[in-house]
């Protein structure tokens, strides 16, 4: 009886016949529509967990492999351990995603139609369907590698198990089941052992599979070339041979013994059975070759201790003996020298050749060291091998590297590597002249020009939430594994449902300040590099610092661009960036990147420039739009109004960084002749962009950027989740950033979820931003908001929208003071008049305040009118602190 794996079930059969194979193919085809809907992040997360288990020397599965495999295949225990380590590298989440990104240009293509800037439309990579893998038996790592390629491209996979290794794939399947509680991979996998030459079984595979991947010698490749179905694609990885080239000058400059060790390791690993294993090493100069051979001998002796030579069969021993005897004959003729460890010891063989010819070895650490006089002898030696050449390890400086590489790939070589890297995969490298994963997909497109219309935004809640949960669990895993701060705060197992997120404690700004450089540590998950820091602190003037990778920053900028493009700007618009630049502030940089994504013409002016300069730029370039904080926009409007400027129109304005009351919005629009004012985005420096406005979003209503964030509304006191329509604090979790994970962070804003569907057709959740949680001052039992006072200020001519609310105490009573700037310089008597008018307006327009004053519960409001620009502003952001509490010494 033979054991095999049938889509989640371990099965025993006498043999695999045509009936069984037909049933396997029939089942496989029935599953193709299911696996293609599984998000890539879920597939990668399961495989990453498998890799973690395999990497643990104490894991029962690894122990089982180490106990069984040395008796099964001709590898030492040390070599098998190295093979498992190589598999773990293949299965690392980052390497899986990198492989997709390199082979397909963008991993997102596997999940949904994704905008392609050059095509000006949408592109998607669809799985081929059923992929049959005819695995080579020379290196057990390759069986996992080919399966991983099929899994990550969302194909249903059938692996023909090699007779060389009928055990490891089944152990791997057992481990996969243990790591895959949601059944996202193992139900789409069959592992089938049958002997090559079973024509009936092979006929079914060739006719009914969508793609057949063939690894093996010439005979195997030819078998699968014949009789394929009309639409069956073949991906052939036939026999390949590899070599190393050491440039004379580079070798002279290098550490000879270390160089020899790296070359010897390439010869040693996988007992030279891999296509990437070198058979010969070419060196200019007879003396140089002889000296290198001496160092290579020492390196082989060292590696024999690190990776003991395995027990090999009689045929393999005979081949080594025959190779050595031929070398002795050539030595007698003066053409070569034989270097071996001793009589009867076959653990390694060095043959120093004086003739420039490429020789394929008998494997098992057999190294031909070839002397050449010049490059042309190298090229002549390889000329007959053409596309049989796979990898070439090269030691050379940059000039020689490119010179040699251009000639070698012209001869047929596929892969140029550093020495010591021939036996290792550099994730993302093309394989045998192909972008491996791209062979397992078919490319489809949508030609409609609708950039920023993301398919997931229109998907049902269940579909979006499934993707969100997978991305969240990945962020939690990275944080749990690599952040000392988060390790004890997070659950030890993946979340089963998004509702379980609420059980994780809420982060406050001081947590970041205390656990991020330069004030603390423990929160970051890895070293810095290809990353950026921004200063954060808002109107408090006490900055903390946040960290993002450059890739995270680009994705964040695209999230901002989505809102700007959907609700405000068009490609070709002339747009002034008036956010504050410098001081490690993020907004100016992010907005510039977002406008670039849109295709706007950007004016990087900045909000810190003198108003007269800003106005000059805006008039000179006849801008279509501008972006800044409300304080700057109000300042521009006041300047225009004061100086009687009539030729400046800003048709479109985006604001951010502060809440913009309706009265402020109306004032700016009337002065600057603005047709459209909307939020530039809902973005917090600590977390990134979390909300955007579509054309149907009015006021402060936003869609959640669900590809980047989970947004919750919680009760400020109990931290219980609140439902649609209930006002509370906004809590954000970023599901895209892993360098500095942001998990349930209290951003300090108030909001409420909006029920119902958006007229734009998007199904992503919506919320209304209601201002800062601290933009309310409690006077008596009444919450007085910025918006409420902004409405009153707008009714008093001569006052600007630059004001602050101060909570004070007078004779034991709460007192509201409003400090507000006038539009122009005034005499003291004029200021007094405006103060009285605003107090009267507040009492008239806000009856609760008036009633509380009349009943003696609170003191009568006080208004202080200040000169233009007199209110304190944050020197970095230009923002005015809108609420100040002075009753408790703050």
C-alpha positions in Angstrom: 0.0 0.0 0.0 1.1 3.5 -0.7 0.1 6.6 1.2 -0.9 9.9 -0.5 -2.7 13.1 0.3 -6.1 13.9 -1.3 -7.2 17.5 -0.7 -7.2 17.3 3.1 -7.3 13.5 3.6 -4.5 11.0 4.0 -5.3 8.0 1.9 -3.8 4.6 1.3 -4.1 2.8 -2.0 -2.5 -0.2 -3.7 -1.5 2.1 -6.6 -2.4 5.3 -8.4 -4.3 4.3 -11.5 -6.2 6.1 -14.2 -9.5 6.0 -12.3 -8.0 7.6 -9.2 -6.2 10.2 -11.2 -9.4 11.1 -13.1 -11.1 11.6 -9.8 -8.2 13.8 -8.5 -8.4 16.0 -11.5 -12.2 16.2 -11.3 -12.1 17.2 -7.6 -9.3 19.7 -8.4 -11.3 21.5 -11.1 -14.3 21.8 -8.7 -12.2 23.8 -6.3 -10.6 26.4 -8.6 -13.2 29.0 -8.1 -12.9 28.8 -4.3 -9.2 29.2 -3.8 -8.9 32.2 -6.1 -11.1 34.2 -3.7 -8.7 33.7 -0.7 -6.6 36.8 -0.1 -2.9 36.5 -0.6 -2.2 37.7 2.9 -4.1 34.7 4.3 -2.1 32.3 2.2 1.2 33.9 3.1 0.3 34.0 6.8 -0.4 30.3 6.9 2.8 29.4 5.1 4.8 31.8 7.4 3.4 29.9 10.4 4.5 26.6 8.8 8.0 28.1 8.4 8.1 29.2 12.0 7.2 25.7 13.1 9.8 24.1 10.9 12.5 26.6 12.2 11.9 25.5 15.8 14.4 22.7 16.7 12.0 21.5 19.5 8.9 21.3 17.3 7.6 17.7 17.0 7.3 17.9 13.2 10.9 19.1 12.8 12.0 16.3 15.1 10.1 13.8 13.1 11.7 15.0 9.8 15.2 14.9 11.3 14.5 11.4 12.6 13.1 10.0 9.3 14.8 11.8 6.4 18.4 10.7 6.9 17.3 7.1 6.3 15.2 8.1 3.4 17.5 10.2 1.2 21.2 10.5 0.6 21.7 13.6 2.8 23.3 13.9 6.2 21.3 15.1 9.1 23.2 18.4 8.9 22.3 18.8 5.2 18.7 18.0 5.9 18.7 20.7 8.7 20.1 23.2 6.1 17.4 22.2 3.7 14.7 22.8 6.3 16.3 26.2 7.0 16.2 27.0 3.3 12.5 26.0 3.2 11.8 28.3 6.2 13.4 31.2 4.2 11.1 30.4 1.3 8.1 30.4 3.6 8.8 33.7 5.3 5.9 36.1 4.8 8.1 38.9 3.5 9.8 36.6 1.0 6.5 35.3 -0.3 5.2 38.8 -0.9 8.5 39.9 -2.4 8.4 37.0 -4.8 4.9 38.0 -6.0 6.0 41.6 -6.3 9.1 40.7 -8.4 7.5 38.1 -10.6 4.1 39.9 -11.1 5.2 43.5 -10.5 2.6 43.9 -7.8 1.3 41.4 -5.3 -2.1 43.1 -5.4 -2.7 41.7 -8.9 -3.4 38.3 -7.4 -6.3 39.6 -5.3 -8.2 42.1 -7.4 -8.2 44.3 -10.5 -5.4 46.9 -9.7 -4.8 50.2 -11.5 -1.8 50.2 -13.8 -0.5 53.7 -14.5 1.2 53.0 -17.8 -1.7 50.9 -19.1 -4.3 53.5 -17.8 -6.6 50.7 -16.8 -6.9 47.8 -14.4 -4.9 44.5 -14.6 -5.3 41.3 -12.7 -3.5 38.0 -12.5 -5.9 35.1 -12.5 -4.8 31.6 -11.5 -4.3 29.1 -14.3 -6.6 26.7 -12.4 -5.2 23.2 -11.8 -1.4 23.0 -11.8 0.3 19.6 -11.9 3.9 19.5 -10.6 6.2 16.8 -11.8 8.8 17.1 -9.1 12.5 16.2 -9.4 13.8 14.0 -6.7 17.3 15.4 -6.4 16.7 18.0 -3.7 13.7 17.7 -1.3 13.5 21.5 -1.0 12.4 21.8 -4.6 9.1 20.0 -4.0 8.1 22.6 -1.4 9.3 25.4 -3.5 7.2 24.4 -6.5 4.2 23.9 -4.4 4.6 27.3 -2.8 4.6 28.9 -6.2 1.3 27.2 -7.0 -0.2 28.1 -3.7 0.7 31.8 -3.8 -0.7 32.1 -7.3 -4.0 30.6 -6.0 -4.0 27.4 -8.1 -5.2 24.0 -7.1 -2.0 21.9 -6.9 -1.3 18.3 -7.7 2.3 17.2 -6.9 3.7 14.0 -8.3 5.8 12.8 -5.4 9.3 11.7 -6.3 10.3 8.1 -5.6 13.5 9.6 -4.3 11.5 11.2 -1.5 8.0 9.9 -0.8 8.0 11.0 2.8 8.7 14.7 3.3 5.8 16.0 1.2 3.4 14.0 3.5 5.0 15.3 6.7 4.7 18.8 5.2 1.0 18.3 4.5 0.5 17.2 8.1 2.2 20.3 9.4 0.2 22.4 6.9 -3.1 21.1 8.3 -2.0 22.0 11.9 -1.1 25.6 10.8 -4.2 26.1 8.7 -7.3 26.1 11.0 -9.4 28.1 8.4 -8.6 25.6 5.7 -7.3 28.1 3.2 -4.5 25.9 1.7 -4.6 22.2 2.5 -8.0 21.5 0.9 -6.6 22.6 -2.5 -3.6 20.3 -2.5 -3.0 16.7 -3.6 0.3 14.8 -3.2 0.3 11.7 -5.4 3.1 9.0 -5.7 3.3 7.1 -9.0 6.2 5.8 -11.1 7.3 7.7 -14.2 6.2 5.9 -17.3 2.7 5.2 -16.2 1.2 6.2 -19.5 -2.4 6.2 -18.5 -1.9 8.4 -15.5 0.4 10.7 -17.3 -2.1 11.0 -20.2 -4.8 12.3 -17.8 -2.4 14.8 -16.2 -1.3 16.1 -19.6 -4.8 16.4 -21.0 -6.8 17.6 -18.0 -4.4 19.9 -16.1 -4.4 23.6 -17.0 -0.6 23.8 -16.4 2.1 21.1 -16.0 5.4 22.1 -14.4 8.1 19.6 -15.3 11.3 19.3 -13.3 13.7 16.6 -14.5 16.0 15.2 -17.2 15.6 15.2 -20.9 13.5 12.0 -21.0 10.9 13.4 -18.5 10.6 16.7 -20.3 10.0 14.9 -23.6 7.3 12.6 -22.1 5.3 15.6 -21.0 5.8 17.5 -24.3 3.8 14.8 -26.1 0.0 14.5 -26.0 -0.8 17.6 -24.0 -4.3 19.0 -24.1 -5.0 21.8 -26.5 -5.1 24.4 -23.6 -2.6 22.7 -21.3 0.4 24.9 -20.7 3.8 23.3 -20.0 6.4 25.0 -17.9 9.7 23.1 -18.4 12.6 23.1 -16.1 14.9 20.5 -17.8 18.5 19.6 -17.1 20.7 22.5 -16.2 24.4 22.8 -15.2 26.2 25.5 -13.3 29.7 26.8 -12.8 31.8 29.5 -11.1 34.2 32.1 -12.6 36.9 33.8 -10.5 38.5 36.9 -12.0 42.2 37.0 -11.5 42.4 40.5 -10.1 39.4 40.0 -7.8 40.8 36.7 -6.6 44.2 38.4 -5.8 42.4 41.1 -3.8 40.2 38.7 -1.9 40.9 36.5 1.1 41.8 33.3 -0.7 40.8 30.8 2.0 37.4 32.5 2.6 36.8 32.7 -1.2 37.6 29.0 -1.5 35.2 28.2 1.4 32.3 30.0 -0.2 33.0 28.2 -3.5 33.3 24.9 -1.7 30.0 25.4 0.0 28.3 25.9 -3.3 29.9 22.6 -4.4 28.9 20.9 -1.2 25.3 21.9 -0.6 22.6 19.5 -1.8 25.5 17.1 -2.7 25.8 18.9 -6.0 22.4 17.5 -7.1 20.7 20.9 -7.7 20.7 22.6 -11.1 22.3 25.6 -9.4 25.2 23.5 -8.0 28.5 24.2 -9.8 30.5 21.5 -11.5 33.5 23.6 -12.5 35.3 26.7 -11.4 37.3 28.7 -14.1 40.3 30.7 -13.0 42.8 32.7 -15.1 46.4 31.6 -14.7 47.9 28.1 -13.9 49.5 29.3 -10.7 46.4 31.0 -9.5 44.3 27.9 -10.2 46.8 25.7 -8.3 46.9 28.0 -5.3 43.1 28.1 -5.3 42.9 24.3 -5.5 45.0 24.1 -2.3 42.6 26.4 -0.4 39.7 24.6 -1.9 41.1 21.4 -0.4 41.2 22.9 3.1 37.6 24.2 2.6 36.3 20.8 1.7 38.0 19.3 4.7 36.2 21.9 6.9 32.9 21.3 5.2 33.2 17.6 5.7 33.1 18.3 9.4 30.2 20.7 9.1 28.2 18.6 6.7 29.4 15.0 7.0 29.5 13.0 3.7 26.3 10.9 3.5 26.0 7.2 2.8 25.6 6.8 -0.9 24.6 3.8 -3.1 26.9 1.6 -5.0 26.2 3.2 -8.4 27.2 6.6 -7.0 30.4 5.2 -5.5 31.2 3.6 -8.8 30.8 6.9 -10.6 33.2 8.7 -8.2 35.7 5.9 -8.6 35.5 6.1 -12.4 35.8 9.9 -12.4 39.0 9.7 -10.3 40.5 7.0 -12.5 39.9 9.1 -15.6 41.6 12.0 -13.8 44.6 9.8 -13.0 44.9 8.9 -16.7 44.8 12.6 -17.6 47.3 13.4 -14.9 49.7 10.8 -16.4 49.4 12.7 -19.6 50.2 16.0 -17.9 46.7 17.4 -18.5 45.3 17.4 -14.9 46.1 16.8 -11.2 43.9 14.8 -8.8 43.5 16.0 -5.2 41.5 13.6 -2.9 41.3 13.2 0.9 42.8 9.7 0.8 42.5 6.2 -0.6 38.9 4.9 0.0 37.6 8.3 1.1 35.1 9.6 -1.4 33.9 12.6 0.6 35.3 15.1 -1.9 37.3 15.3 -5.1 39.3 18.1 -6.8 40.5 17.8 -10.3 42.8 20.6 -11.5 42.4 20.8 -15.3 44.9 22.4 -17.5 42.7 22.3 -20.6 39.9 24.9 -20.9 36.8 22.7 -21.1 33.6 22.6 -19.1 33.1 19.2 -17.5 29.9 18.0 -15.8 30.8 16.2 -12.6 29.5 13.0 -11.0 28.2 15.2 -8.2 28.9 14.4 -4.5 31.4 17.3 -4.0 33.4 16.8 -7.2 35.0 20.0 -8.3 36.8 20.7 -11.5 39.2 23.6 -11.2 39.8 24.8 -14.8 42.8 26.9 -15.8 42.1 29.5 -18.6 44.4 32.0 -20.1 41.7 34.6 -21.1 38.0 35.2 -21.3 37.7 33.8 -24.8 38.8 30.3 -23.6 36.0 30.5 -21.0 33.4 31.4 -23.7 34.7 28.7 -26.1 34.5 26.1 -23.3 30.8 27.0 -22.7 29.8 27.5 -26.3 28.3 24.1 -26.8 26.1 24.2 -23.7 23.9 27.2 -24.5 20.6 27.0 -22.6 21.9 24.1 -20.5 23.7 26.7 -18.4 21.8 27.9 -15.4 23.8 29.6 -12.7 27.2 31.2 -12.8 28.9 32.3 -9.5 31.2 35.3 -10.3 33.9 36.9 -8.3 34.8 40.2 -10.0 34.8 44.0 -9.6 31.9 45.9 -11.1 33.4 46.6 -14.5 34.4 42.9 -15.0 31.1 41.7 -13.4 29.0 43.4 -16.1 31.5 42.5 -18.9 31.5 38.8 -18.0 27.7 38.7 -17.2 26.7 40.2 -20.6 28.8 37.5 -22.4 27.6 34.6 -20.2 23.9 35.4 -20.5 24.4 35.8 -24.2 25.7 32.2 -24.2 22.6 31.0 -22.4 23.2 31.5 -18.6 20.1 32.5 -16.6 21.4 33.5 -13.3 24.6 35.4 -12.2 25.2 35.2 -8.4 27.9 36.0 -5.9 30.0 33.1 -4.9 28.5 31.4 -1.9 25.0 32.2 -3.2 24.7 29.6 -5.9 23.1 27.1 -3.6 20.8 29.7 -2.0 17.7 31.5 -3.4 17.8 35.2 -3.6 14.0 35.8 -3.3 12.8 37.5 -6.5 15.4 36.2 -8.8 14.1 34.9 -12.2 14.2 31.1 -12.4 15.6 29.4 -15.5 14.9 32.4 -17.7 11.3 32.9 -16.4 9.6 35.0 -13.8 8.5 31.8 -12.2 5.1 32.9 -10.7 4.1 34.7 -13.9 4.0 31.3 -15.6 1.2 30.2 -13.3 -1.2 33.0 -14.0 -3.1 34.4 -16.9 -3.4 38.2 -17.3 -6.7 39.9 -17.7 -7.6 43.6 -17.8 -10.3 46.3 -17.6 -9.7 49.2 -19.9 -12.0 51.8 -18.2 -10.0 54.8 -16.9 -11.2 54.9 -13.3 -8.1 55.4 -11.2 -8.7 55.2 -7.4 -11.9 53.2 -7.9 -10.7 50.2 -5.9 -12.7 47.0 -6.3 -12.6 46.1 -2.6 -14.4 49.4 -1.8 -17.5 48.1 -3.6 -17.3 44.5 -2.1 -19.8 43.1 0.4 -19.0 43.5 4.1 -18.1 39.9 4.5 -15.5 40.0 1.7 -13.9 43.2 3.0 -13.9 42.0 6.6 -12.2 38.7 5.6 -9.4 40.7 4.0 -9.2 43.1 6.9 -9.0 40.3 9.4 -6.2 38.6 7.5 -4.2 41.8 7.3 -4.9 42.6 11.0 -3.6 39.1 12.1 -0.5 39.6 10.1 0.2 43.0 11.8 -0.5 41.4 15.2 1.9 38.5 14.4 4.7 40.8 13.4 4.1 43.0 16.5 3.9 39.9 18.8 7.0 38.3 17.4 9.3 41.4 17.2 8.1 44.1 19.6 8.9 43.9 23.3 6.2 46.5 24.0 3.4 44.6 22.2 4.4 41.0 23.1 2.5 40.9 26.4 -0.4 43.2 25.2 -1.6 41.0 22.4 -3.4 37.7 22.3 -1.1 34.8 21.5 -3.3 33.3 18.8 -4.7 34.9 15.6 -8.1 36.6 16.0 -11.0 34.6 14.7 -13.3 37.6 14.2 -12.8 41.3 14.0 -15.0 41.7 17.1 -12.1 40.2 19.2 -10.0 43.3 18.5 -12.0 45.2 21.2 -10.4 43.0 23.8 -7.0 44.5 23.2 -6.1 47.5 25.4 -6.2 51.1 24.0 -3.0 52.9 23.3 -2.5 56.5 24.4 0.0 59.0 22.9 2.2 58.7 26.0 2.7 55.0 25.1 4.3 56.0 21.8 6.4 58.8 23.4 7.7 56.4 26.1 8.5 53.4 23.8 9.8 55.0 20.6 13.2 56.6 20.0 14.6 59.0 21.1 12.8 58.8 24.4 12.3 55.1 24.7 12.3 51.8 22.9 10.5 48.5 22.6 7.8 49.3 20.1 9.6 49.1 16.8 9.6 45.7 15.2 12.9 45.9 13.3 15.9 48.0 12.4 15.6 51.3 10.6 16.5 51.5 6.9 14.4 52.5 3.8 12.3 54.3 6.4 11.4 57.8 7.5 10.6 59.6 10.8 8.1 62.3 11.3 7.5 64.6 14.2 4.1 64.5 15.8 2.6 66.5 18.6 0.0 68.9 17.2 -0.9 72.0 19.1 0.7 70.8 22.3 4.1 71.7 21.0 5.6 68.6 22.7 6.6 66.3 19.8 6.8 62.6 19.6 8.2 60.8 16.7 6.7 58.2 14.4 8.4 55.7 12.1 7.3 54.3 8.7 9.0 52.4 5.9 9.1 54.2 2.6 6.8 51.7 1.1 4.3 52.3 3.9 4.7 56.1 3.3 3.9 55.6 -0.4 0.8 53.5 0.3 -0.3 56.1 2.8 0.1 58.9 0.2 -2.0 56.9 -2.2 -4.7 56.7 0.4 -4.7 60.5 0.7 -4.6 60.8 -3.1 -7.7 58.7 -3.4 -9.8 61.2 -1.5 -8.3 64.2 -3.3 -9.0 62.6 -6.7 -12.5 61.3 -5.9 -13.8 64.4 -4.3 -11.7 67.4 -5.2 -8.9 67.5 -7.8 -8.4 66.2 -11.3 -5.3 65.3 -13.3 -3.7 68.5 -14.6 -5.0 70.8 -11.9 -2.6 73.4 -10.6 -2.6 72.9 -6.8 -0.8 74.8 -4.1 0.5 72.8 -1.2 0.3 75.2 1.7 0.9 72.8 4.5 3.8 73.5 6.8 7.2 72.1 5.6 10.3 71.2 7.6 10.6 70.4 11.3 10.1 66.7 10.4 6.5 67.4 9.8 4.6 64.8 7.6 1.8 66.7 6.0 3.7 68.7 3.4 5.7 65.6 2.3 2.6 63.4 2.2 0.5 65.9 0.3 3.2 66.4 -2.3 3.3 62.7 -2.8 -0.5 62.4 -3.0 -0.7 65.2 -5.6 2.0 63.5 -7.6 -0.2 60.3 -7.5 -3.2 62.3 -8.9 -1.2 63.8 -11.7 -1.6 67.4 -10.5 0.8 70.2 -11.2 2.2 70.9 -7.7 3.2 74.2 -6.3 5.2 73.3 -3.1 4.8 76.7 -1.4 4.3 75.8 2.2 2.2 77.5 4.9 5.0 79.1 6.7 5.8 81.6 3.9 4.7 85.2 4.4 1.1 85.8 3.3 2.1 88.3 0.6 4.4 85.7 -1.0 1.7 83.1 -0.9 -0.8 85.4 -2.5 1.7 86.3 -5.2 2.3 82.7 -6.1 -1.4 81.9 -6.1 -2.1 84.8 -8.5 0.8 84.2 -10.7 0.1 80.5 -11.3 -3.7 81.0 -11.5 -4.2 78.0 -9.2 -7.1 75.7 -9.5 -6.8 74.6 -5.9 -5.0 74.8 -2.6 -4.5 72.6 0.4 -3.7 73.7 4.0 -4.9 73.9 7.6 -8.0 76.1 8.2 -5.9 78.6 10.1 -3.8 79.4 7.0 -6.8 79.4 4.7 -8.6 81.9 7.0 -5.4 84.0 7.0 -5.4 84.1 3.1 -9.0 85.0 3.0 -8.5 87.9 5.5 -5.5 89.2 3.5 -7.4 89.1 0.3 -10.4 90.9 1.9 -8.2 93.5 3.6 -6.2 94.4 0.5 -9.2 94.3 -1.9 -7.7 91.7 -4.1 -10.2 90.7 -6.8 -8.3 88.6 -9.3 -7.7 85.6 -7.1 -10.1 82.7 -7.3 -9.4 79.3 -5.7 -12.1 77.1 -7.1 -11.2 74.0 -5.0 -9.9 73.9 -1.4 -8.9 70.9 0.7 -8.3 71.3 4.4 -6.8 69.1 7.1 -5.1 69.1 10.4 -7.9 70.9 12.1 -11.7 70.8 12.2 -13.2 73.4 9.9 -16.5 74.8 11.3 -19.3 75.5 8.8 -19.0 79.3 9.6 -15.3 79.2 8.7 -16.0 77.3 5.6 -18.6 79.8 4.4 -16.3 82.8 5.1 -13.4 81.3 3.1 -15.6 80.3 0.2 -17.2 83.7 -0.1 -13.9 85.6 -0.1 -11.9 83.3 -2.3 -14.8 82.5 -4.7 -14.5 78.8 -3.9 -16.8 76.3 -5.5 -15.8 73.3 -3.5 -14.4 72.9 0.0 -13.9 69.5 1.4 -11.6 67.5 3.7 -8.2 66.7 2.2 -8.4 63.5 4.1 -8.8 62.3 7.7 -5.1 61.7 8.4 -3.3 61.6 11.8 0.5 61.7 11.7 0.7 58.9 14.3 -1.5 56.5 12.4 -1.6 57.7 8.8 -4.6 58.4 6.6 -7.8 56.8 7.8 -10.6 58.5 5.9 -11.5 60.1 2.6 -14.4 61.9 1.1 -16.2 60.8 -2.1 -18.4 63.3 -4.0 -21.4 62.2 -1.9 -19.7 62.8 1.5 -20.7 66.2 2.8 -19.5 68.2 5.8 -17.2 66.0 7.9 -18.5 62.7 6.7 -15.8 60.3 5.4 -15.3 56.8 4.2 -12.9 54.7 6.2 -9.7 53.8 4.3 -10.4 50.1 5.0 -7.3 49.0 3.1 -5.2 50.8 5.7 -7.3 51.1 8.9 -9.9 49.7 11.2 -11.9 52.5 12.8 -13.8 52.0 16.1 -15.9 54.4 18.1 -15.8 53.9 21.8 -17.3 55.4 24.9 -14.8 57.9 26.4 -15.3 56.6 29.9 -15.9 52.8 29.6 -14.1 52.2 26.3 -17.1 50.1 25.2 -17.8 49.9 21.4 -20.5 52.3 20.3 -22.9 51.7 17.4 -23.9 53.9 14.4 -25.1 57.3 15.4 -23.5 57.2 18.9 -20.8 59.8 19.5 -17.5 58.8 21.1 -13.8 58.7 20.7 -12.1 57.5 17.5 -9.8 54.5 17.9 -7.6 53.5 15.0 -5.7 50.3 14.1 -3.4 50.5 11.1 -3.5 47.1 9.2 -0.7 48.1 6.7 2.2 49.3 8.9 4.5 46.8 10.6 7.7 48.8 11.4 5.8 50.8 14.0 2.5 48.9 14.6 -0.4 51.1 15.6 -3.0 48.9 17.3 -6.1 50.4 18.9 -4.7 54.0 19.2 -6.8 56.8 20.8 -6.2 59.6 18.3 -8.0 62.2 20.4 -10.8 62.9 18.0 -14.6 62.5 18.4 -16.8 60.9 15.8 -19.7 58.7 15.1 -20.4 55.9 12.6 -22.9 56.6 9.8 -25.4 53.9 9.1 -26.7 53.1 5.6 -25.3 52.9 2.1 -23.4 55.8 0.5 -25.0 57.0 -2.8 -21.6 56.6 -4.4 -22.0 52.9 -4.3 -19.0 52.2 -2.1 -19.7 49.8 0.8 -16.8 50.8 3.0 -17.9 52.1 6.4 -18.5 55.8 6.9 -18.0 58.1 9.9 -18.5 61.7 10.8 -15.6 63.6 12.3 -16.9 65.8 15.1 -13.6 67.5 16.1 -11.0 66.9 18.7 -12.1 65.2 21.8 -10.5 68.1 23.6 -12.3 70.7 21.4 -15.1 70.9 23.9 -14.9 73.0 27.1 -17.3 72.0 29.9 -19.0 75.1 31.5 -21.3 74.0 34.3 -23.1 71.0 32.9 -22.9 72.2 29.3 -20.4 71.1 26.7 -19.5 74.1 24.6 -18.0 73.2 21.3 -15.8 75.0 18.8 -18.5 74.8 16.2 -21.0 76.5 18.5 -18.8 79.5 19.1 -17.7 79.6 15.5 -21.3 80.2 14.5 -21.6 83.1 16.9 -18.3 84.6 15.8 -19.4 84.6 12.2 -22.4 86.8 13.1 -20.2 89.6 14.5 -18.6 91.7 11.7 -14.9 92.5 12.3 -14.0 89.3 14.0 -12.0 86.5 12.4 -12.4 82.8 12.8 -9.1 82.6 14.7 -10.2 82.1 18.3 -9.7 79.9 21.4 -12.0 78.8 24.2 -10.7 79.0 27.8 -12.3 77.3 30.7 -11.8 79.4 33.9 -13.2 79.7 37.4 -14.5 82.9 39.0 -15.7 82.9 42.6 -16.4 79.2 42.4 -18.3 79.3 39.2 -17.3 78.1 35.8 -16.5 80.9 33.3 -16.1 80.7 29.5 -13.6 83.1 28.0 -13.4 83.5 24.2 -10.1 85.0 22.9 -10.7 86.0 19.3 -8.6 88.0 16.8 -10.0 90.9 14.9 -9.7 91.2 11.2 -7.6 94.4 11.4 -6.0 96.5 14.1 -8.5 98.3 16.3 -8.6 100.9 19.0 -9.4 99.7 22.5 -12.9 101.1 22.4 -13.6 99.2 19.2 -12.3 96.0 20.8 -14.6 96.6 23.8 -17.6 97.0 21.5 -16.9 93.8 19.6 -16.4 92.0 22.8 -19.8 93.0 24.1 -21.4 92.2 20.7 -20.0 88.6 20.8 -21.1 88.0 24.4 -24.6 89.2 23.5 -24.6 86.9 20.4 -23.5 83.9 22.4 -26.3 84.4 25.0 -28.8 85.0 22.2 -27.8 82.1 20.0 -27.0 79.6 22.7 -30.0 79.5 25.1 -28.5 76.8 27.4 -25.6 79.1 28.2 -28.0 82.0 28.7 -30.2 80.0 31.0 -27.2 78.8 33.1 -26.0 82.4 33.5 -29.4 83.6 34.4 -29.8 80.9 37.1 -26.4 81.7 38.5 -25.0 78.2 37.7 -22.1 79.7 35.7 -20.5 83.1 35.3 -21.3 85.4 32.4 -19.0 84.7 29.3 -16.0 87.0 28.8 -14.6 87.9 25.3 -11.1 89.2 24.8 -10.5 90.7 21.3 -6.9 90.5 20.1 -5.0 92.0 17.2 -4.5 89.9 14.0 -1.9 87.2 14.6 -1.8 87.7 18.4 -3.1 84.3 19.4 -0.2 81.9 20.1 0.5 79.5 17.3 2.5 76.3 17.3 5.8 77.3 15.7 6.0 74.1 13.7 2.4 73.6 12.5 0.9 77.0 12.6 -2.1 75.6 14.5 -3.9 77.5 17.2 -4.8 75.6 20.4 -8.6 75.8 20.3 -9.4 74.8 23.8 -7.4 75.8 26.9 -8.2 74.6 30.4 -7.1 77.0 33.2 -9.2 75.8 36.0 -6.7 73.2 37.1 -3.4 75.0 36.5 -3.1 73.7 32.9 
